[in-house]
């Protein structure tokens, strides 16, 4: 007779309760590894996960390997197209062999886990640190001869960026 762990007090992890439903839904779309869906950002990276989602894995009749279909928006499709081979390598690393032979990119999907709706997250803006007073003074000196205030301020910002970047 198996002994129940007394520290759980009869509670089960939510992930354990949902594994069967996740596996059933993912297998209906051809995903042999549901981890491809649940850990998509870890597999392909945050930048790709923000612009694309896996929709389906389909197997051809006579072809070796499967085709992974990714859903993205129109503007991001060319970016993904250039990264197809790297994405294929990352996904195949999950499977442990060359399970995915091709990647197909679609901008509209009549079927999918989001039912064809695209709702990708946006990358957060990175705040640039304020330049030091020495850099500001040097940039002001560079643009000091300009009489137009707007142009002088723009040139000071540009000079500050160039100076701070060259000192890194």
C-alpha positions in Angstrom: 0.0 0.0 0.0 1.4 3.4 -1.0 1.8 5.9 1.7 0.4 9.4 1.2 2.8 12.3 1.7 1.7 13.9 4.9 3.0 17.4 4.0 0.5 17.9 1.1 -2.6 17.3 3.2 -4.4 15.7 0.2 -3.8 18.7 -2.2 -2.4 18.0 -5.7 -0.4 20.4 -7.8 -2.5 22.2 -10.4 0.0 21.3 -13.1 -0.6 17.6 -12.3 -4.3 18.1 -12.7 -4.0 19.9 -16.0 -1.4 17.6 -17.7 -4.0 15.3 -19.2 -6.1 18.2 -20.7 -3.0 20.0 -22.0 -1.7 16.8 -23.6 -5.0 16.0 -25.2 -5.4 19.5 -26.7 -1.8 19.7 -27.9 -1.9 16.2 -29.4 -5.0 17.1 -31.4 -2.8 19.8 -33.1 0.1 17.4 -33.7 2.3 18.4 -30.8 4.0 15.3 -29.5 5.8 17.4 -26.9 3.3 19.7 -25.0 6.4 21.4 -23.6 6.8 23.2 -27.0 3.6 25.1 -26.2 4.0 25.5 -22.4 7.7 26.6 -22.5 7.7 28.4 -25.9 9.5 31.5 -24.6 12.3 29.5 -23.0 12.8 27.4 -26.2 13.0 30.2 -28.8 13.8 33.2 -26.7 11.8 36.2 -25.5 12.2 38.2 -28.7 10.8 35.5 -31.0 8.1 34.5 -28.5 6.8 38.1 -28.5 6.2 37.9 -32.2 5.2 34.3 -32.9 3.3 31.4 -31.5 3.3 27.7 -32.6 -0.1 26.7 -34.1 0.3 23.2 -35.5 2.7 20.4 -36.2 1.7 18.5 -39.4 3.2 15.3 -40.8 3.4 14.7 -44.5 2.5 11.4 -46.0 5.8 10.6 -47.7 8.0 13.3 -46.4 10.5 12.8 -43.6 10.0 15.1 -40.6 7.1 17.3 -39.7 6.2 20.9 -40.5 5.8 23.4 -37.6 3.4 26.2 -38.4 4.0 29.5 -36.6 1.4 32.3 -36.3 2.7 35.9 -36.5 1.7 39.3 -37.7 2.4 40.6 -41.2 5.2 42.9 -40.2 7.1 40.2 -38.3 6.8 37.5 -40.9 10.0 38.6 -42.8 11.9 38.6 -39.5 10.9 35.1 -38.7 11.6 34.0 -42.3 15.2 34.9 -41.8 15.4 33.0 -38.5 13.8 29.7 -39.7 16.9 27.5 -39.4 17.8 28.8 -36.0 14.2 28.2 -34.8 14.2 24.7 -36.3 17.4 23.9 -34.5 16.0 25.2 -31.2 12.8 23.2 -31.5 14.6 20.0 -32.6 16.9 20.4 -29.5 13.7 20.0 -27.4 12.7 16.8 -29.3 16.2 15.4 -29.2 16.3 14.6 -32.9 15.3 16.2 -36.2 11.6 15.9 -35.7 10.8 19.2 -37.4 12.0 19.3 -41.0 10.3 22.6 -42.1 8.8 25.7 -40.5 5.9 27.4 -42.2 4.9 30.9 -41.2 1.3 32.0 -41.4 -0.2 35.4 -40.7 -3.8 34.1 -40.4 -4.8 30.8 -38.9 -8.3 29.5 -39.0 -7.4 27.0 -36.3 -5.1 27.4 -33.5 -4.9 27.7 -29.8 -5.9 31.3 -29.9 -8.5 30.6 -32.6 -6.6 32.7 -35.1 -6.4 35.8 -33.0 -3.0 37.3 -32.6 -2.3 38.9 -29.2 1.5 39.1 -28.8 3.2 41.0 -26.1 5.2 44.1 -26.7 8.8 44.4 -25.6 9.3 46.8 -22.7 11.2 50.0 -23.3 14.6 50.1 -21.8 15.4 53.3 -19.9 18.7 54.9 -20.9 20.8 56.2 -18.1 21.3 60.0 -17.9 24.7 61.1 -19.2 27.2 62.3 -16.6 27.7 66.0 -16.0 31.2 65.8 -17.7 29.7 64.3 -20.8 26.9 66.9 -20.9 29.5 69.7 -20.5 31.6 68.3 -23.4 28.5 67.9 -25.6 27.4 71.5 -24.8 30.9 72.7 -25.8 30.7 70.8 -29.1 27.3 72.3 -30.1 27.9 75.7 -28.5 28.3 77.7 -31.7 24.8 76.9 -33.0 22.2 79.7 -32.6 19.0 77.8 -33.2 17.9 76.4 -29.8 16.2 73.2 -31.2 19.1 72.3 -33.4 21.6 73.0 -30.6 19.7 70.7 -28.2 19.4 68.0 -30.7 23.2 68.2 -31.5 24.0 68.2 -27.8 21.9 64.9 -27.3 23.7 63.4 -30.4 27.1 64.5 -29.1 26.3 63.1 -25.6 25.3 59.8 -27.1 28.4 59.5 -29.3 30.7 60.5 -26.4 29.2 58.2 -23.9 29.2 55.3 -26.4 32.9 55.9 -27.3 33.9 55.8 -23.6 32.2 52.4 -22.9 
